[in-house]
Amino acid sequence: MENKARVIAEHKGVYKVKNENGEFLAKVTGKQMFDALSREDYPAVGDWVIIDELLENLAVIKEILPRKTIIKRKQVGKESVQIIATNIDVAFIVESVGRDYNLNRFERYFSLAKDGGVKPVVVLNKIDLISNDELQVVLAQLKDRFPDIGVIPTSVVEDSDLSELKDYIESDKVYCFLGSSGVGKSSLINKLIGKDVIKTENVGSHSARGVHATTSRQMYFLPARAGGESGGVVVDNPGMRQVGMADVSEGIDTNFDEITKLSPECKYNDCTHTHEKSCKVLSAIESGEIAKDKYLNYLSLKKESNYYEMSEINKRQKERSFGKFISGAKKSLKKYGHKI
């Protein structure tokens, strides 16, 4: 029996899907695997799919329905792309106020989210580790660097420090938690759910580095609110030590729109904003209109994204060459009477 379902977890080629009939362990068909050209042709957490329900809570995924949004990144050290989640409304970019706090890293996550059509929001966690005066300094930094991005301070120590996050979550939207290991993503979700359903690990006292407590992507449904309204949906993700830029040039342009808006005013159409005379971007940096740190991070992300895109172009050229080789080989075989 075919039904619509949602992918709520992924474990090495096996998916957990959920619909009104319950939860099922599901796999894709052999045809889907054969037809897949990239990782994006496989299901991901957040996808709506058509399944064929079998016995003993097993199912086969027959079709992936069109995605509304997608968050993806380049896998570090590889040319392939990793899908983080799909059909997400808001990406909570979580950093703690300790060693993890880094403004440039926020911009990497913003670019990934915006390129996929997802709204980014900063969650500044573990505020119990600093004084209120120190917190105000950090909040002012974030507001100055990212004036259009919402910031939610949180801590799992006091329930009152989660009230702003709880109030932000709407019943009909899906929220994805992104961030490095040890920033407290799973602890926050446990608090939102109201019980410890996700394993968490303590951060190393000497290195202050996080441990990969979450090992797979998982969707969770928050408890119903007063009056029976659903509590919203959240997705937990394994911690990411590095955020590789995939083909997200549009997201970078959107994230650094103050630079993008000045680019048409430059003297040269192909201005790189690095050394050219009459460059409006460089002039804005000299005048202080654009922060130097933000500009340098823009150049870094652009360079990384351009390199990835160039690699993809070369890859497609090789695929076309191989396709021509196969076509020529088939013609030669037909010429000599071989059946194909």
QUILINCOR-V989862 format. One record per backbone hydrogen bond with DSSP energy under -0.5 kcal/mol. CO is the residue of the C=O (numbers start at 0). NH is the residue of the N-H. Records with the same first field share a line. If there is no record, write none. Layout:
BEGIN
CO->NH + NH
END
This chain:
BEGIN
0->52
2->50
4->48
5->7 + 17
6->45
7->218
8->15
10->13
13->10
14->16 + 25
15->7 + 8
16->23
17->5
18->21
21->18
23->16 + 25
24->58
25->14
26->60
28->32
29->33
30->34
31->35
37->40
38->41
43->46
44->85
46->6
47->64
48->4 + 50
49->61 + 62
50->2 + 52
51->59
54->57
56->24
57->53
58->26
59->51 + 61
60->28
62->49 + 64
68->86
70->83 + 84
72->81
73->243
74->77
79->74
80->82
81->72 + 83
84->70
88->118
89->91 + 175
90->92 + 120
91->93 + 177
92->94 + 122
94->124
97->100
101->105
102->106
103->107
104->108
105->109
106->110
107->111
108->112
109->113
110->114
111->115
112->115 + 117
113->116
115->69
118->90
120->92
121->123 + 151
122->94 + 124
123->153
124->96
125->128
126->129
130->134
131->135
132->136
133->137
134->138
135->139
136->140
137->141
138->142
139->143
140->144
141->145
145->148
149->121
150->152
151->123
153->126
157->160
158->161
159->162
161->165
162->166
163->167
164->168
169->172
170->231
172->232
173->88 + 89
174->234
175->91 + 177
177->93
178->239
179->182
180->209
183->187
184->188
185->189
186->190
187->191
188->192
189->193 + 194
194->196
203->207
208->203
210->212
212->214
216->9
217->235
219->221 + 233
221->230
224->227
228->224
231->221
232->174
233->219
234->176
235->217
238->240
241->243
243->73 + 245
245->247
247->251
248->252
249->253
250->254
251->255
253->256
255->258 + 259
256->260
257->261
258->262
259->263
261->264
262->265
267->270
275->278
277->266 + 279
278->282
279->283
280->284
281->285
282->286
283->287 + 288 + 289
284->287
290->294
291->295
292->296
293->297
294->298
295->299
296->300
297->301
298->302
299->303
300->304
301->305
302->306
303->307
304->308
305->309
306->310
307->311
308->312
309->313
310->314
311->315
312->316
313->317
314->318
315->319
316->320
317->321
318->322
319->323
320->324
321->325
322->326
323->327
324->328
325->329
326->330
327->331
328->332
329->333
330->334
331->335
332->337
333->336
END
